[in-house]
């Protein structure tokens, strides 16, 4: 599932996401830089549709205490 699909899905169910982008352990303030550093990553090596859906569902449950972080390793739900 592409990151665009994830964001569109979250918007469609009115699930606001706090997104942070990390690359090699460093937080990137500019999301565009993240995608520049990882060309094609989300089309080739991103978690499966089921794994992505599971993370979105967890975000629905824990959205007030956790945030969804995107790194070169995919999605991670972390405590705020």
Short mmCIF file of the C-alpha atoms (twelve columns), coordinates in Angstrom:
data_MODEL
# 
_entry.id   MODEL 
# 
loop_
_atom_site.group_PDB 
_atom_site.id 
_atom_site.type_symbol 
_atom_site.label_atom_id 
_atom_site.label_alt_id 
_atom_site.label_comp_id 
_atom_site.label_asym_id 
_atom_site.label_seq_id 
_atom_site.Cartn_x 
_atom_site.Cartn_y 
_atom_site.Cartn_z 
_atom_site.pdbx_PDB_model_num 
ATOM 1  C CA . UNK A 1  0.000   0.000  0.000  1 
ATOM 2  C CA . UNK A 2  1.510   3.328  -0.991 1 
ATOM 3  C CA . UNK A 3  1.880   6.127  1.530  1 
ATOM 4  C CA . UNK A 4  -0.568  8.204  -0.533 1 
ATOM 5  C CA . UNK A 5  -3.192  5.496  -0.114 1 
ATOM 6  C CA . UNK A 6  -2.553  5.410  3.629  1 
ATOM 7  C CA . UNK A 7  -3.010  9.163  3.971  1 
ATOM 8  C CA . UNK A 8  -6.148  9.174  1.806  1 
ATOM 9  C CA . UNK A 9  -7.615  6.328  3.855  1 
ATOM 10 C CA . UNK A 10 -6.936  8.084  7.151  1 
ATOM 11 C CA . UNK A 11 -8.548  11.267 5.867  1 
ATOM 12 C CA . UNK A 12 -11.599 9.339  4.643  1 
ATOM 13 C CA . UNK A 13 -12.271 7.956  8.132  1 
ATOM 14 C CA . UNK A 14 -11.471 11.285 9.805  1 
ATOM 15 C CA . UNK A 15 -8.417  9.917  11.608 1 
ATOM 16 C CA . UNK A 16 -5.938  12.751 12.092 1 
ATOM 17 C CA . UNK A 17 -2.358  11.531 11.978 1 
ATOM 18 C CA . UNK A 18 0.692   13.031 13.617 1 
ATOM 19 C CA . UNK A 19 3.382   12.117 11.117 1 
ATOM 20 C CA . UNK A 20 7.094   12.318 11.736 1 
ATOM 21 C CA . UNK A 21 9.698   11.312 9.203  1 
ATOM 22 C CA . UNK A 22 13.039  9.782  10.188 1 
ATOM 23 C CA . UNK A 23 16.006  8.730  8.102  1 
ATOM 24 C CA . UNK A 24 18.990  6.919  9.605  1 
ATOM 25 C CA . UNK A 25 17.788  7.811  13.087 1 
ATOM 26 C CA . UNK A 26 17.464  11.543 12.464 1 
ATOM 27 C CA . UNK A 27 14.143  13.353 12.377 1 
ATOM 28 C CA . UNK A 28 13.553  15.185 9.117  1 
ATOM 29 C CA . UNK A 29 11.512  18.372 9.285  1 
ATOM 30 C CA . UNK A 30 10.843  18.355 5.542  1 
ATOM 31 C CA . UNK A 31 8.794   15.349 4.371  1 
ATOM 32 C CA . UNK A 32 9.891   16.010 0.779  1 
ATOM 33 C CA . UNK A 33 13.497  15.338 1.812  1 
ATOM 34 C CA . UNK A 34 12.465  11.966 3.220  1 
ATOM 35 C CA . UNK A 35 10.972  10.940 -0.105 1 
ATOM 36 C CA . UNK A 36 13.993  12.294 -1.978 1 
ATOM 37 C CA . UNK A 37 16.262  10.119 0.181  1 
ATOM 38 C CA . UNK A 38 14.073  7.040  -0.363 1 
ATOM 39 C CA . UNK A 39 13.051  6.986  -4.030 1 
ATOM 40 C CA . UNK A 40 10.730  4.091  -4.777 1 
ATOM 41 C CA . UNK A 41 10.895  2.744  -1.233 1 
ATOM 42 C CA . UNK A 42 7.162   2.739  -0.689 1 
ATOM 43 C CA . UNK A 43 6.389   0.986  -3.923 1 
ATOM 44 C CA . UNK A 44 8.955   -1.797 -3.459 1 
ATOM 45 C CA . UNK A 45 9.691   -2.447 0.201  1 
ATOM 46 C CA . UNK A 46 6.820   -0.997 2.193  1 
ATOM 47 C CA . UNK A 47 4.816   -3.197 4.572  1 
ATOM 48 C CA . UNK A 48 1.972   -5.220 3.092  1 
ATOM 49 C CA . UNK A 49 -1.572  -3.914 2.879  1 
ATOM 50 C CA . UNK A 50 -2.516  -5.994 5.932  1 
ATOM 51 C CA . UNK A 51 0.421   -4.720 8.013  1 
ATOM 52 C CA . UNK A 52 -0.357  -1.140 7.053  1 
ATOM 53 C CA . UNK A 53 -4.051  -1.581 7.873  1 
ATOM 54 C CA . UNK A 54 -3.110  -3.022 11.264 1 
ATOM 55 C CA . UNK A 55 -0.971  0.027  12.072 1 
ATOM 56 C CA . UNK A 56 -3.765  2.402  11.028 1 
ATOM 57 C CA . UNK A 57 -6.241  0.511  13.197 1 
ATOM 58 C CA . UNK A 58 -3.839  0.692  16.138 1 
ATOM 59 C CA . UNK A 59 -3.506  4.414  15.525 1 
ATOM 60 C CA . UNK A 60 -7.297  4.704  15.780 1 
ATOM 61 C CA . UNK A 61 -7.192  2.993  19.170 1 
ATOM 62 C CA . UNK A 62 -4.103  4.699  20.559 1 
ATOM 63 C CA . UNK A 63 -4.139  8.015  18.680 1 
ATOM 64 C CA . UNK A 64 -4.287  10.122 21.836 1 
ATOM 65 C CA . UNK A 65 -1.219  8.504  23.374 1 
ATOM 66 C CA . UNK A 66 0.835   7.441  20.349 1 
ATOM 67 C CA . UNK A 67 1.984   8.873  17.046 1 
ATOM 68 C CA . UNK A 68 2.652   7.268  13.710 1 
ATOM 69 C CA . UNK A 69 6.275   7.618  12.617 1 
ATOM 70 C CA . UNK A 70 7.469   6.902  9.086  1 
ATOM 71 C CA . UNK A 71 11.068  5.857  8.572  1 
ATOM 72 C CA . UNK A 72 13.031  3.961  5.971  1 
ATOM 73 C CA . UNK A 73 11.783  0.857  7.814  1 
ATOM 74 C CA . UNK A 74 8.092   1.654  7.301  1 
ATOM 75 C CA . UNK A 75 5.440   2.632  9.846  1 
ATOM 76 C CA . UNK A 76 6.044   2.602  13.590 1 
ATOM 77 C CA . UNK A 77 3.496   3.472  16.251 1 
ATOM 78 C CA . UNK A 78 5.363   5.094  19.145 1 
ATOM 79 C CA . UNK A 79 4.395   6.552  22.502 1 
ATOM 80 C CA . UNK A 80 4.164   10.358 22.530 1 
# 
